[in-house]
C-alpha cells in the first residue's frame, strides 16, 4: 500500500531506535517531514545521520518526555521549525521484568513515567496543534497492555494504562476530528529485546523459546510494527479511532 504523507509533519518520541526509528523511516519514505525525539543526544545524532540517507526532511530534538517542560518545548520547537504537527507517535518506552515483591518505588515511578506519563503530557502539549490540523495520535502500547504477563506487573500496569488512555482520549477528541489509536506489539527485534536476550544464561535457547510461544513461530520486526503505525496515521484508516491493534503474531488471539 502506497501512503502519501507529503506536506505532513510527524513527531515521534523515542524515535532514535527500535520501533520509533523504523517508523521514522516509513514516514520519510512516504514524503513526510519527521521530527525524532530522545533523551540521548549522541544516539539522536546517530539516528539522524542514518535517517538523512532516506530524506533531508528530518530533524532530531533532544528532550525527556517524563518532564512536562520538555514535552512543551518539543512541541514548540517542532512548530517553530515546521509550522504544524499532523501526526504524533508516542513510541518512547522502557521494559521492566520484576516481581511485585522486588519492584522498588523508584522502578515503579520510572516505568510509569516513561510509558504513560510521557505519552499523556506530550499529547497534551500537542493537542491544540493536532486539533488545528485534524491530525491523529498513535501510541505504542504492548501485548502486555492487553493481557497480564508473569513478572511484569509494573510494565503491564503502565501499558494497560496507555491502552485505556488511547480509548478514552479517542472519545474525547472525536468531535475535534482527531483520531487516537494504539498498536500492541509482542516481542519485536529491537535493541531493547537484544539487551534482554543477552542477559540470559543461554541466549540462543531463550530466543528459540521466545519464538515458540507465537502462533506464527517467530519474533516480529520493528518494520512490521511501523507499517501498522503508518497505516493507522493515514487517511486509509480515516474511520479507525480508539483501536488497539495487535501486532503480535497471534499471541493474544486465544
C-alpha positions in Angstrom: 0.0 0.0 0.0 1.4 3.4 -1.0 0.6 6.0 1.6 1.2 9.7 0.9 2.3 12.0 3.8 3.6 14.8 1.6 3.2 18.2 3.5 2.6 16.3 6.7 4.7 16.8 9.9 5.2 13.7 12.1 6.6 13.9 15.6 7.9 10.7 17.1 9.0 10.3 20.7 11.5 7.5 21.2 12.4 7.9 17.6 16.1 7.2 17.9 16.0 3.4 17.9 13.7 0.3 17.6 10.1 0.8 16.6 10.4 4.6 16.7 13.3 4.7 14.3 11.7 2.2 11.9 8.5 4.3 12.0 10.5 7.4 11.1 11.9 5.6 8.0 8.4 4.6 6.9 7.1 8.2 7.2 10.1 9.7 5.4 9.8 7.2 2.6 6.2 8.4 2.1 7.1 12.1 1.9 6.6 13.3 5.5 8.7 15.7 7.4 9.8 13.9 10.5 11.0 15.1 14.0 12.5 12.4 16.1 12.9 12.8 19.9 15.0 11.1 22.5 17.0 11.8 25.7 20.4 10.8 24.4 21.9 13.4 22.1 24.6 11.1 20.9 22.1 8.4 19.9 19.9 11.1 18.4 22.7 12.3 16.1 23.5 8.7 15.0 19.8 8.2 14.2 19.7 11.5 12.3 22.7 10.5 10.3 21.0 7.2 9.4 17.7 8.8 8.5 19.3 11.5 6.4 20.0 8.8 3.9 16.3 8.4 3.5 15.3 12.0 3.3 16.6 15.5 4.1 13.2 16.3 5.8 14.2 15.1 9.2 15.5 16.6 12.4 16.3 15.5 16.0 15.2 17.4 19.1 16.5 16.2 22.4 14.3 16.0 25.4 12.9 13.8 28.2 9.2 13.2 27.8 8.9 12.4 31.5 9.4 16.1 32.1 6.4 18.2 31.2 8.6 21.3 30.3 10.5 19.1 27.8 7.2 18.0 26.3 6.1 21.6 25.8 9.4 22.6 24.4 9.5 19.7 22.0 6.1 20.7 20.5 7.1 24.4 20.4 10.4 23.8 18.6 8.6 21.5 16.1 6.1 24.1 15.3 8.6 26.9 15.2 10.6 24.9 12.6 7.9 23.3 10.6 4.7 25.2 11.4 2.4 22.3 12.3 2.0 18.8 13.7 -0.2 16.3 11.8 0.8 13.0 13.5 2.1 12.3 17.0 3.6 8.9 17.6 4.3 8.2 21.3 6.9 5.5 21.0 9.2 6.3 24.0 9.1 3.3 26.3 11.0 1.1 28.7 10.7 -2.5 29.8 10.8 -3.9 33.4 10.7 -7.6 34.3 10.4 -7.9 38.0 8.1 -9.4 40.5 5.8 -7.2 42.6 7.8 -8.1 45.7 11.1 -7.0 44.2 9.9 -3.8 42.4 11.1 -0.6 44.1 9.2 2.6 44.2 11.9 4.2 42.0 11.5 1.5 39.4 7.7 1.8 39.5 7.9 5.6 39.1 10.3 5.3 36.2 8.3 2.8 34.2 5.0 4.7 34.7 6.7 8.0 33.9 8.3 6.8 30.6 5.5 4.6 29.4 2.4 6.5 30.5 3.2 10.0 31.8 5.3 10.8 28.8 2.6 9.9 26.3 -0.1 11.8 28.4 1.7 15.1 28.6 3.3 15.1 25.2 -0.1 14.5 23.7 -1.5 17.3 26.0 1.2 19.7 24.7 0.5 18.8 21.1 -3.3 18.9 21.5 -4.0 22.4 20.0 -1.8 21.7 17.0 -3.5 18.3 16.4 -6.9 20.0 16.6 -5.8 22.6 14.0 -4.5 20.0 11.6 -7.3 17.5 12.4 -4.4 15.1 12.9 -4.0 11.9 14.9 -2.1 10.1 17.6 -0.7 6.6 17.6 0.5 5.3 20.9 2.9 2.3 21.1 1.5 0.0 23.8 2.1 -3.7 24.0 0.6 -7.1 24.2 1.2 -6.5 27.9 -1.3 -3.7 27.7 -4.0 -6.2 26.8 -3.1 -9.3 28.9 -1.1 -10.0 32.0 2.5 -11.3 31.8 4.3 -13.1 34.5 6.9 -11.0 36.4 5.8 -7.8 34.6 3.3 -6.2 37.0 4.6 -2.7 36.7 5.2 -2.9 33.0 1.7 -4.3 32.4 0.2 -1.6 34.5 1.9 1.1 32.5 1.0 -0.4 29.1 -2.6 -1.2 30.2 -2.9 2.4 31.3 -1.6 3.5 27.9 -4.1 1.3 26.0 -7.1 2.7 28.0 -5.8 6.2 27.7 -5.9 5.7 24.0 -9.5 4.6 24.1 -10.7 7.3 26.5 -8.9 10.1 24.5 -10.3 8.9 21.2 -13.8 9.6 22.6 -12.7 13.0 24.0 -11.2 14.1 20.7 -13.6 12.6 18.2 -15.7 15.8 17.9 -12.5 17.7 17.1 -11.7 15.4 14.2 -8.6 14.0 15.9 -8.2 10.2 15.8 -6.3 8.3 18.6 -5.2 4.7 18.2 -2.5 2.4 19.6 -0.5 -0.6 18.4 0.1 -3.5 20.8 3.3 -5.4 19.7 4.5 -8.6 21.0 8.3 -9.3 21.2 10.0 -7.3 18.5 13.5 -7.4 17.2 14.8 -4.1 18.8 17.9 -3.1 20.8 15.7 -3.4 23.9 15.0 -7.1 23.1 18.6 -7.7 22.2 19.6 -6.5 25.7 17.0 -8.7 27.3 18.2 -11.8 25.4 21.9 -11.0 26.1 21.3 -11.0 29.9 20.1 -14.7 29.8 22.4 -17.6 30.6 21.7 -19.2 27.2 20.6 -16.5 24.6 20.2 -19.0 21.7 17.8 -21.2 23.7 16.0 -18.2 25.2 15.4 -16.8 21.7 14.1 -20.2 20.4 11.7 -20.5 23.4 10.5 -16.9 22.9 9.8 -17.5 19.2 8.0 -20.8 20.1 5.2 -19.0 22.0 4.0 -17.2 18.9 1.5 -18.9 16.6 3.4 -17.6 13.6 6.5 -19.1 15.1 8.8 -16.1 15.1 9.6 -12.7 16.7 8.3 -9.7 14.9 10.3 -6.9 13.3 10.2 -3.2 14.0 9.4 -2.5 10.4 6.2 -4.7 10.7 5.0 -2.6 13.6 6.0 0.6 11.8 3.8 -0.4 8.9 0.7 -0.6 11.1 1.5 2.7 12.8 1.8 4.4 9.4 -1.5 2.8 8.2 -3.3 4.0 11.4 -2.0 7.5 10.9 -3.1 7.6 7.2 -6.3 8.6 5.5 -6.8 4.9 4.7 -7.7 4.5 8.4 -10.0 7.6 8.5 -12.8 5.6 10.2 -10.5 4.0 12.8 -10.2 5.5 16.2 -10.0 4.1 19.7 -8.5 0.9 18.3 -5.8 -1.3 20.0 -4.2 -3.1 17.1 -2.4 -6.3 18.0 0.9 -6.8 16.1 1.9 -10.0 17.9 1.9 -13.0 15.6 -1.3 -14.2 17.1 -0.1 -14.3 20.7 -3.2 -12.6 22.2 -5.7 -14.2 19.8 -6.5 -17.2 22.1 
